[in-house]
Amino acid sequence: QVQLVESGGGLVQPGGSLRLSCTASGIARIIFPVTTLGWYRQAPGKQRELVAAIPSGGSANYADSVKGRFTISRDNSKNTVYLQMNGLKPEDTAVYYCNAYTRSSLSYWGQGTQVTVSS
């Protein structure tokens, strides 16, 4: 059974930084490197939206609202994907979810981690 576990969320002041991590278990080591990994977020009363995604061997893509501030990266040796968030704004406040999308069109989600940006 594939599980994604996020960590690193919390409360931070505007302009601050956080680093989210998401580690996958139950996924074969030959599968993880060819899996597209993504971070999504959902603010209260809003739909879940893509923040950043990184395919295997491809370039990362970002939502316009986070370009230049957030960086997604992956460490296939650790089955882990990261989201470095700098210059955080109150509008970044949301629950952040990790997603793994395999080449077999299977989609897995983490339980989410809360990020709150407030002074």
N, C-alpha and C positions, 0 to 999 in steps of 0.2 A: 504494500500500500504506500503510495507516494504521499509524503507530507512535506509541506513548506512551513518553516518557522521563521517569522520575522523578529527582529530585535532592533533596539537603538532609538525608538521613539521617545518622546518626552516633551517637556515644556522648555521653550527657549525664547529669549527676547528677540524682537525684530533686529535684523542684521546678523544674527547669530548663525551657527552651523550645527548640523546633526549629520550623523552617518548611520544609515539604515543597513542592516544585513539580513539576508534571507538564505537559509541553508536547506537544501533538499535532502531528504532521506527516502529510501525505498525506490530509488531510481537507479537503473544500471549505469555504471560509470561510462559505458560506451554510448549511452543515450544522452546524458546531461550535456556533453560538449556540443551536441548538434541540436539542442533545444533552444528556442527563442525565450529569453527571459525578459520580464517587464515589471515595471512598477506602476501601479494605478493608485488613484486616491478618490475618496468620496467624502465630500463635505456635507454637513447636515442640510437636508432639503435639496440636494443636488445629485445628479447622476454620477456614477463612477466614470472617471476619465483616465485616459492613458497619460502618464507622466513621462516615461522614458522606456525604451525597449532596446535590447541588444541581441541581435541574432548571432548564430554561430558563424564566426569568420567574417561578419559584416560590420558595417558602420552603425553606430547607435543613432537613434532618432529621439527627438525630444518634443514635448509640447512647447508651443511658442512662449507660453507664460513662464517657462523655467529655463529656456535656453540661456546659456552663459552663466547660470547660477548652479545648476545641478549637473552631476556627472554620474552616469551609470557605468559599472564595470563588473567583470566576472572573474572568478578564479575557479576554473574547471577542476583543478586538483582538490579543491575543497567543496565542490558542489554548492558554491555560494555566489550570490549576486549582491552587489552593493549599490547604494545610492548616496552619494555625497551631496549634501544640500548646504549651500552657502548663501549668504545674503537673504536669509529667510524673511518672509513678509507675513503679516497677519492672514492674508488670503491664501497662504499655503497650509493653513490649519485644516486638517482632515485626518481621516483614517487612511493609512497607506497600506496597500496590499501588494504582495508579491505574486507574480504569475509565471508559470512555466507552460509553454505551448510546444508540444512535441511534433515531430514530423508525421506522426500518425494522427494528427489533429486532436490529440487529447490535451485538455486544459486543466491545470491544477492551480488552486489558490491557497494562499496562506490565510491565517486567521485575522490578520490586520494588526497594525500598530498605530497608536494615536500620536499625532504630531500636533502640538499646540504652540502657536507663535503669538506671544502676548507680552506686553510690558506690565 
